[in-house]
Amino acid sequence: MVGLPRPGLGVYITAQWPDPAAFFSFLKALDGLADFVEVGIPTNNPKYDGPFIRSSHRSAPIKGLKAVEGIPLPKNAVLMGYAEDFVGKFDELARAAAEVGATSVLLPDLLIDMPEKLDDYVRAMRAHGLETAFFLPGKFPYQLAEKLARHDPLFIYIGLYAATGIKLPVYVERNIRIARAHIGDTYLVAGFAIDSGGKARAVIEAGADGIVVGTAAMKLLKERGLNAALDLLDEIRSSIK
């Protein structure tokens, strides 16, 4: 993941969703289109995802780490899971991620619900040759952003809203600029509710290095098929490049 382009396009999808065949076809098609990919580890409690992605977790045919075993991850792939599922098992999580070729593991609830586990997470990632990656909520202590940047992470992902798949709020650009001011040159990723080239471009112009598209592409994949999802991603990519 070293040398991610600025700007960069990231894509999220829940592992094995909507079914294994469609999931693997989508992953393969992202090669050359997405600059990085986030693969969600299906969980029973995706509490910081929006309604559509929550439903993808519920309907995923395989849950937990078994859902990512043997997946031929594309280049620059990150697993995304929930820390509460792996408390006391960060080492197991990091080992599994390394075995499938992931670059890092992103845990969106880590700094919200269990910040005292930050050092355990960092140790586990480094012990298995992985990068760290952090999720920063939309409202965050400035000192926390600076502390995370000192860990030299792969990226810091700032949430633009309380849950994914919700309309982009007006204060987004301000939050991105504040985060940028406190993390320096650390790669800054922004996501949540990006479903058009215009929104993606606005986020990049506000100071983000990369954006992540999840709900919008997943809805098209399920409702209209692979080509419709890829067309949206191609439009968004063109808008930021």
Wavefront OBJ file of the C-alpha trace (Angstrom):
o trace
v 0.000 0.000 0.000
v 3.058 2.256 0.161
v 2.748 4.924 -2.487
v -1.040 5.044 -2.761
v -1.945 7.645 -5.354
v -3.211 11.018 -4.294
v -6.091 11.180 -4.989
v -7.032 7.532 -4.600
v -10.232 5.560 -5.027
v -11.103 2.944 -2.418
v -14.001 0.500 -2.565
v -15.657 -1.372 0.310
v -17.571 -4.651 0.104
v -18.629 -7.144 2.762
v -16.902 -10.510 2.328
v -18.880 -13.194 0.461
v -21.755 -10.783 -0.238
v -24.252 -10.842 -1.941
v -23.114 -14.380 -2.698
v -19.633 -15.851 -3.159
v -19.750 -15.824 -6.984
v -20.805 -12.176 -7.232
v -18.336 -11.192 -4.525
v -15.366 -12.794 -6.261
v -16.376 -11.357 -9.642
v -16.573 -7.887 -8.096
v -13.167 -8.230 -6.433
v -11.577 -9.356 -9.690
v -13.159 -6.483 -11.602
v -11.746 -3.925 -9.150
v -8.208 -4.731 -10.291
v -7.030 -1.653 -12.158
v -10.096 0.353 -11.147
v -9.767 0.727 -7.376
v -6.518 1.951 -5.831
v -7.324 0.080 -2.623
v -10.073 -2.227 -1.405
v -11.654 -2.700 2.012
v -13.161 -6.142 2.633
v -15.558 -6.280 5.571
v -15.440 -9.234 7.944
v -19.120 -10.182 8.422
v -20.277 -9.680 11.993
v -23.509 -9.971 13.940
v -23.180 -6.401 15.225
v -21.983 -3.950 12.530
v -22.998 -1.067 14.765
v -21.218 1.753 12.935
v -22.395 0.840 9.465
v -25.510 2.183 7.824
v -28.693 0.247 7.095
v -27.679 -1.257 3.762
v -24.263 -2.485 4.851
v -25.747 -3.767 8.103
v -28.101 -5.875 6.008
v -25.147 -7.196 4.007
v -23.533 -8.404 7.235
v -26.737 -10.137 8.282
v -27.172 -11.890 4.937
v -23.525 -12.816 4.342
v -23.432 -16.628 4.070
v -20.282 -16.923 6.202
v -19.456 -14.931 9.326
v -16.185 -14.032 11.031
v -12.694 -14.855 9.825
v -13.932 -17.929 7.961
v -15.475 -15.498 5.460
v -12.041 -14.244 4.398
v -10.100 -17.507 4.467
v -8.536 -18.216 1.101
v -9.854 -15.051 -0.552
v -7.543 -13.938 -3.378
v -7.348 -10.354 -2.195
v -6.362 -7.742 -4.764
v -3.313 -5.558 -4.310
v -3.646 -2.943 -1.577
v -6.446 -4.691 0.294
v -7.414 -3.969 3.902
v -9.675 -6.085 6.074
v -12.290 -4.159 8.025
v -13.693 -5.674 11.187
v -15.023 -4.761 14.612
v -12.663 -4.737 17.555
v -15.328 -6.065 19.906
v -15.280 -9.341 17.948
v -11.546 -9.736 18.503
v -10.833 -8.488 22.021
v -8.000 -10.650 23.297
v -7.601 -12.067 19.783
v -5.897 -9.258 17.887
v -2.952 -11.574 17.252
v -5.243 -14.152 15.638
v -6.852 -11.425 13.548
v -3.520 -10.045 12.369
v -2.239 -13.532 11.519
v -5.346 -14.278 9.445
v -5.017 -10.948 7.640
v -1.371 -11.595 6.829
v -2.178 -15.080 5.538
v -4.602 -13.719 2.920
v -2.254 -10.945 1.866
v -3.998 -8.000 3.486
v -1.932 -4.892 4.106
v -3.720 -3.911 7.302
v -6.875 -4.305 9.392
v -9.153 -1.353 10.075
v -11.314 -1.502 13.228
v -13.848 1.368 13.248
v -14.968 0.823 16.836
v -11.492 0.594 18.359
v -10.993 4.248 19.236
v -14.668 4.887 19.945
v -15.433 2.027 22.321
v -12.098 0.675 23.537
v -9.284 3.200 23.115
v -7.400 1.435 25.898
v -6.790 -1.416 23.414
v -4.932 0.807 20.944
v -1.470 -0.404 21.954
v -2.576 -4.054 21.788
v -3.804 -3.489 18.245
v -0.587 -1.768 17.177
v 1.561 -4.564 18.631
v -0.469 -7.256 16.863
v -0.286 -5.528 13.487
v 3.438 -4.984 13.698
v 4.130 -8.507 14.972
v 2.678 -9.902 11.742
v 4.260 -7.424 9.371
v 1.101 -5.406 8.810
v 0.577 -1.667 8.682
v -1.659 0.086 11.163
v -4.796 1.894 9.973
v -7.100 3.988 12.108
v -10.696 5.150 11.993
v -11.264 8.648 13.328
v -14.869 9.608 14.121
v -16.273 12.819 12.678
v -15.999 14.489 16.091
v -12.587 13.732 17.537
v -10.112 15.163 20.066
v -7.372 16.925 18.132
v -4.711 15.332 20.316
v -5.973 11.889 19.282
v -5.474 12.695 15.599
v -1.923 13.832 16.301
v -1.204 10.713 18.363
v -2.419 8.419 15.597
v -0.311 10.202 13.006
v 2.792 9.551 15.111
v 2.217 5.805 14.612
v 2.993 6.350 10.907
v -0.157 4.499 9.808
v -1.040 3.306 6.363
v -3.906 5.772 6.502
v -6.296 7.518 8.835
v -9.923 7.128 7.791
v -12.208 9.936 8.897
v -15.899 9.182 9.122
v -18.043 11.833 7.521
v -21.212 10.915 9.373
v -22.457 8.756 12.228
v -23.238 5.838 9.926
v -22.569 4.917 6.340
v -24.977 5.377 3.480
v -26.516 8.587 4.849
v -26.760 11.932 3.042
v -23.499 13.874 3.140
v -23.808 16.588 5.814
v -22.712 20.175 5.262
v -19.930 20.190 7.868
v -17.924 17.478 6.098
v -15.402 19.784 4.449
v -14.678 21.491 7.760
v -13.987 18.167 9.487
v -11.633 17.076 6.719
v -9.685 20.328 6.895
v -9.384 20.055 10.676
v -8.150 16.474 10.432
v -5.611 17.427 7.779
v -4.284 20.221 9.961
v -3.587 17.765 12.794
v -2.201 14.743 10.924
v 0.200 16.455 8.562
v 1.122 14.411 5.500
v -0.431 11.164 6.782
v -2.663 9.656 4.089
v -6.214 10.797 4.860
v -9.144 8.695 3.660
v -12.730 9.919 3.818
v -15.839 7.870 3.287
v -19.536 7.443 4.069
v -22.311 8.545 1.726
v -20.137 9.102 -1.348
v -22.348 8.116 -4.247
v -21.464 10.521 -7.046
v -18.526 12.112 -8.767
v -19.499 15.502 -7.393
v -19.413 14.381 -3.769
v -16.140 12.551 -4.305
v -14.533 15.586 -5.894
v -15.728 17.868 -3.080
v -14.165 15.569 -0.481
v -10.835 15.506 -2.322
v -10.874 19.276 -2.789
v -11.455 19.661 0.953
v -8.149 17.917 1.626
v -8.696 14.145 1.657
v -6.120 12.007 -0.154
v -8.512 9.165 -0.915
v -12.217 8.350 -0.800
v -14.078 5.105 -0.171
v -17.279 4.087 -1.932
v -19.300 1.347 -0.282
v -23.084 1.490 -0.052
v -23.665 3.103 -3.459
v -21.677 0.502 -5.393
v -23.003 -2.394 -3.329
v -26.612 -1.377 -3.972
v -25.983 -1.330 -7.707
v -24.173 -4.647 -7.562
v -27.141 -6.284 -5.876
v -29.959 -4.541 -7.727
v -28.574 -4.020 -11.243
v -25.504 -6.212 -11.485
v -21.747 -5.968 -11.825
v -21.544 -3.600 -14.798
v -23.782 -1.003 -13.161
v -21.587 -0.963 -10.044
v -18.433 -0.674 -12.138
v -19.904 2.155 -14.205
v -20.523 4.180 -11.040
v -17.015 3.544 -9.785
v -15.532 4.484 -13.142
v -17.490 7.768 -13.069
v -16.277 8.541 -9.558
v -12.705 7.626 -10.414
v -12.783 9.916 -13.448
v -14.131 12.765 -11.312
v -11.202 12.724 -8.898
v -8.295 11.887 -11.186
l 1 2 3 4 5 6 7 8 9 10 11 12 13 14 15 16 17 18 19 20 21 22 23 24 25 26 27 28 29 30 31 32 33 34 35 36 37 38 39 40 41 42 43 44 45 46 47 48 49 50 51 52 53 54 55 56 57 58 59 60 61 62 63 64 65 66 67 68 69 70 71 72 73 74 75 76 77 78 79 80 81 82 83 84 85 86 87 88 89 90 91 92 93 94 95 96 97 98 99 100 101 102 103 104 105 106 107 108 109 110 111 112 113 114 115 116 117 118 119 120 121 122 123 124 125 126 127 128 129 130 131 132 133 134 135 136 137 138 139 140 141 142 143 144 145 146 147 148 149 150 151 152 153 154 155 156 157 158 159 160 161 162 163 164 165 166 167 168 169 170 171 172 173 174 175 176 177 178 179 180 181 182 183 184 185 186 187 188 189 190 191 192 193 194 195 196 197 198 199 200 201 202 203 204 205 206 207 208 209 210 211 212 213 214 215 216 217 218 219 220 221 222 223 224 225 226 227 228 229 230 231 232 233 234 235 236 237 238 239 240 241
